[in-house]
């Protein structure tokens, strides 16, 4: 079957990468920029908000050990998908919530999980999900500078902004 790839944007990529690399079945993670129009952007350029890129995490995973729906559970819970162009104190389009799907199957799973999570948010009167769902094939991933890779492993007390809604994704809806 081989490794599969997923791309997620949840605000600052440092904390998101750590959440994903800790999951059993995740083979490799990297952080980068995706969703914009500038080739090979730098961190400084992305932070201007003029590139259209978001800070993203690329997740290579073994689908025999962890499902895409399990990765989505982590995605929904680790940030606030109802917050437009911001997460906590991080403000700007580079901090927007986005999923870049690698296949039609991923697209279908995302739509189902989004509907499930929206129902959970509605029950708590949290708000509407504003997460962009885009095909990865139309948005090239550019790996970020080396100092950003596994940043929180190198800097355990480093910045990790992830403002969550506090709403859990229902475990019963996640396949192995």
N, C-alpha and C positions, 0 to 999 in steps of 0.2 A: 504494500500500500504506500509506503514512503511518507516522508514528512509533509505536512500541510503548512500553509502560511496564512496568518491573520494580521490585520493592521488595525490599530485602535488609537484614537486620540481622546484624551481625557483631561486636558490641561497640561500642566508641567509634566514632561515625560520621565523625569527621574523616578518619582514615586510609583508611577504606573509600571515602569519597567521592572522595578523590584517586586511589585505584587505579582506580575506574570512569571518572573524567573523562579519564584518560590514554588510554583505549582508543579506537582508531579506530572510528567508527561510533556512538559515544555522542554524542548531540546536547546533552543537558543533564542536570545532576545537581542535586539539592538534598538537604539533610538535614532530618530531622523525627522525629516520634514516631508510633508505630503499634502497634496490638495491644492497646490498653487501653480503659478505660471512661470516662475523663474527657475532656470536650470542651475543645479549645484549651489543652492543658497547657503549662506553662512548663518550662524546663530544670530549674529548682530543684525543681519539683513532681515531675517524672519521676525525679529523683535520689533522692527519698525512697523509691522502690520501691512506693509505694501507688497508683499510677495504672494499673498493668498494662501501660503502654507500654514499648516497646523503642526504643532509638535506631536509626533506620532511614535508608536512603539510597534516594531515588527516582531511577531511572535511565530517562531517555527515550532510546531508541535507534532507529537506522535498521536494520530487519531485512534490508535489501538489502546492508548493509555489515558487520554483526556479528550473529551469531546469539544467541538466548537461551541456547543451550547453552554458547557462549563466555563469556557473562556468568557462568553457573553455575561454569565452570571457575575463574574469578577468585574467585568467592564461596567455593568449597570450599578453595582454596589460601590465601586471605588470613587465615583465622582457624582456630580449633580448634572444629569443630562437635561434638566429643565432650565439650566442657566445659559443664556445666550452670550457667546463670546467672552466667557469668563469662568473661572473657578476660584472661589474665595477671593483673595486679594489680587489674583492674577487676572488682569483685564486686557482684552484684545483678541482679535480673530485667531491668533496663533494658539489660543487656549480653548478654542471651541471643541465641542463634542462631535466626534465623527467616527464612522466605521467605514473602512474601505474593503469591500468584499472581493474575494478571489475567485468566486464561482457562483453559479446560479443557486446551488445548494446553500451556500453561505447566505446569499441574499434572502432566500426563503426562511432560513432559520432566524436571521436577524429580524425580519418582519414579524414573525411569530413571537419572538422573545420581547420585542418592543411593545407589542399589543398586551402581552402578559404583564410586563412591568408597568405600563401605563395604567392598567387596571389596579395594580397595587398602589401606585401613586395617587390615583383618583380616590381610593378608599381613605387616604390620609389628607386629601385636599392639597396636594403638593404643587401641582401644575402640569403643564404639557411638555412632553419630551421634544426637544429641539435638535436632537442629534441628526447630523447629516449622514445619509447612507449612500455611498458612492461606489462605483466599480473601480477596483484597484487597477484594472487594465487601462483606465483612462487617466490615472494619476500616478506618476512615477514617484517612487520612494527614494529619497536622497539621504544616505546615512549621515548622521551628525558627526561633528568633530570628535576625535578620540576621547578628549577629556570628559565628554558627556556620557560615554558608554559605561554602563554599570556604575554610574556616578556615586550612588549611595552605598555601594560596596567599598569604594575607595574613600568615601567621606560619610561614615555611618551616621553622623549627626547633622548631615546636610539637609537642605531645604526639601520638604516633602509636602507640598500643598495639595491636598485632596479633600475638598469639601463634599461630603456625601449627603444624600438626602436622609440617610439613616433607615431607609426602607430596604429590607432584604428581598432578593429575588427568590420566589418559592422553590425550595429544593426539589419538590415533587415534579417540577417542570423541566428539570435538568437531566439530560441523558448522561450516562456514565462518562 
